[in-house]
Amino acid sequence: MISRFDERISRKSIFAWMALATGLVLLVPLIAMQFTGEVNWRGGDFIAMGALLFGTASLFVLAARRSSPGVRLAIGGLFAVAFLYLWAELAVGVFTKLGS
């Protein structure tokens, strides 16, 4: 029996939905910049975060398509940890000077 999740990730339209979700997430700092000086993103910041969000989600979908349902949770966790690590590195440079 094919689950609803299997049906969703097998569609090609999943990438359009991820692009829409990425755009919506990037609206948060864009709107915050209008109300406070604490958020100060430049164009490169939006491009980097958009690529990180969309790229991580795309790689997860491609990996999930090739894996069994039991392994997907572990793969999702691995991608979440990698995303958070890269985000922290780009933001403040926890272990390296990528974000500085």
Secondary structure, DSSP 8 states (H G I E B T S, - for coil): ---HHHHHHHSTTHHHHHHHHHHHHHHHHHHHHHH-SS----HHHHHHHHHHHHHHHHHHHHHHHHS-TTTHHHHHHHHHHHHHHHHHHHHH-SSSSS--
